[in-house]
Amino acid sequence: MGGGARAPPFLLEGDSPISELPSKKSASRTANGVFAAWETRTALVKQEMAAESAANDAKTKRLKALRLAKEAEERAQAATKAAQTPAPKPRPKRIT
């Protein structure tokens, strides 16, 4: 056999040896990596839910204030109308 240093026959040109490939224990595949990704997603979902809840609370407060103002205005108009309408005249009683 010849004396030159040759690449192992299982490697193609441009390929890297198996030992240099990322291992299955990379951060995204370990239990800690999966757990960290889960925690990140959970925290993001909680932030989004809190933002939606705050927006709904603000909207509810605004609508309640509008409703209370409208009810107060309607009460004032009803009181004004009641004060302006004269009392009905009493009907004479029928004699039978």
VOPAGU-2260 file (C-alpha; in pm, 1 decimal, decimal comma):
REM VOPAGU-2260
SITE   aa  ch    i         X         Y         Z
SITE  MET   A    0       0,0       0,0       0,0
SITE  GLY   A    1     102,3     356,3     -70,9
SITE  GLY   A    2     262,9     586,9     177,3
SITE  GLY   A    3      56,2     909,7     138,3
SITE  ALA   A    4    -181,2    1034,0     410,5
SITE  ARG   A    5    -530,6     993,4     282,9
SITE  ALA   A    6    -865,2    1089,3     428,8
SITE  PRO   A    7   -1069,5     802,2     562,9
SITE  PRO   A    8   -1289,0     654,9     288,5
SITE  PHE   A    9   -1615,0     739,6     471,5
SITE  LEU   A   10   -1559,3    1118,5     446,8
SITE  LEU   A   11   -1648,6    1304,1     132,9
SITE  GLU   A   12   -1467,1    1614,7      26,7
SITE  GLY   A   13   -1589,0    1911,7     235,6
SITE  ASP   A   14   -1742,6    1691,0     507,0
SITE  SER   A   15   -1630,6    1720,5     863,5
SITE  PRO   A   16   -1554,9    1422,4    1084,8
SITE  ILE   A   17   -1839,5    1290,9    1295,8
SITE  SER   A   18   -1671,0    1412,2    1613,6
SITE  GLU   A   19   -1709,1    1773,8    1496,1
SITE  LEU   A   20   -2083,3    1750,0    1428,8
SITE  PRO   A   21   -2315,6    1898,5    1691,5
SITE  SER   A   22   -2394,9    1642,5    1954,5
SITE  LYS   A   23   -2740,7    1539,0    2061,6
SITE  LYS   A   24   -2665,5    1702,4    2393,0
SITE  SER   A   25   -2670,6    2049,5    2245,5
SITE  ALA   A   26   -2855,8    2310,4    2452,0
SITE  SER   A   27   -3177,5    2292,3    2250,7
SITE  ARG   A   28   -3206,1    1916,3    2296,8
SITE  THR   A   29   -3122,4    1871,3    2662,5
SITE  ALA   A   30   -3390,8    1866,4    2927,2
SITE  ASN   A   31   -3264,8    2198,4    3060,8
SITE  GLY   A   32   -3276,2    2351,4    2713,2
SITE  VAL   A   33   -3633,1    2233,3    2655,3
SITE  PHE   A   34   -3734,0    2356,2    2999,6
SITE  ALA   A   35   -3572,8    2697,1    2936,8
SITE  ALA   A   36   -3759,4    2731,4    2606,0
SITE  TRP   A   37   -4084,1    2632,2    2779,8
SITE  GLU   A   38   -4024,2    2889,2    3055,8
SITE  THR   A   39   -3955,2    3159,2    2796,0
SITE  ARG   A   40   -4276,6    3083,4    2608,6
SITE  THR   A   41   -4474,2    3067,8    2932,3
SITE  ALA   A   42   -4340,4    3405,7    3044,5
SITE  LEU   A   43   -4426,8    3557,4    2705,9
SITE  VAL   A   44   -4781,1    3419,9    2719,9
SITE  LYS   A   45   -4825,4    3553,3    3074,3
SITE  GLN   A   46   -4708,0    3898,9    2963,6
SITE  GLU   A   47   -4951,5    3897,6    2671,0
SITE  MET   A   48   -5237,4    3787,5    2897,1
SITE  ALA   A   49   -5155,3    4061,3    3148,2
SITE  ALA   A   50   -5151,4    4321,3    2870,8
SITE  GLU   A   51   -5488,9    4200,5    2739,1
SITE  SER   A   52   -5633,6    4201,5    3090,1
SITE  ALA   A   53   -5511,3    4557,1    3151,6
SITE  ALA   A   54   -5660,1    4670,6    2819,3
SITE  ASN   A   55   -5994,7    4507,3    2905,0
SITE  ASP   A   56   -5993,9    4665,6    3251,9
SITE  ALA   A   57   -5928,7    5010,4    3104,4
SITE  LYS   A   58   -6204,5    4961,7    2846,6
SITE  THR   A   59   -6448,5    4846,2    3115,8
SITE  LYS   A   60   -6372,1    5150,5    3333,5
SITE  ARG   A   61   -6420,7    5385,7    3038,8
SITE  LEU   A   62   -6753,7    5226,6    2939,8
SITE  LYS   A   63   -6877,3    5229,4    3300,4
SITE  ALA   A   64   -6794,7    5600,8    3331,5
SITE  LEU   A   65   -6982,6    5671,3    3007,1
SITE  ARG   A   66   -7284,3    5468,6    3123,4
SITE  LEU   A   67   -7295,2    5643,3    3462,7
SITE  ALA   A   68   -7271,5    5985,5    3296,1
SITE  LYS   A   69   -7555,0    5896,2    3058,0
SITE  GLU   A   70   -7773,7    5768,8    3343,2
SITE  ALA   A   71   -7711,3    6086,6    3543,8
SITE  GLU   A   72   -7802,0    6299,0    3240,9
SITE  GLU   A   73   -8121,8    6099,1    3186,3
SITE  ARG   A   74   -8219,4    6140,2    3553,7
SITE  ALA   A   75   -8160,7    6515,5    3530,8
SITE  GLN   A   76   -8371,6    6539,2    3214,9
SITE  ALA   A   77   -8651,1    6335,0    3376,5
SITE  ALA   A   78   -8648,1    6558,9    3684,5
SITE  THR   A   79   -8658,6    6872,3    3468,2
SITE  LYS   A   80   -8945,0    6734,0    3260,2
SITE  ALA   A   81   -9137,7    6632,3    3572,6
SITE  ALA   A   82   -9095,9    6981,6    3717,7
SITE  GLN   A   83   -9217,0    7147,1    3395,5
SITE  THR   A   84   -9529,2    6939,2    3342,6
SITE  PRO   A   85   -9828,3    7069,7    3531,0
SITE  ALA   A   86  -10014,0    6838,3    3759,5
SITE  PRO   A   87  -10319,4    6687,2    3592,2
SITE  LYS   A   88  -10654,4    6843,1    3684,2
SITE  PRO   A   89  -10866,9    6625,6    3905,5
SITE  ARG   A   90  -11168,1    6477,2    3729,7
SITE  PRO   A   91  -11505,7    6550,3    3869,2
SITE  LYS   A   92  -11668,4    6251,1    4027,1
SITE  ARG   A   93  -11965,5    6098,3    3852,3
SITE  ILE   A   94  -12286,4    6092,8    4035,1
SITE  THR   A   95  -12491,5    5790,8    3964,1
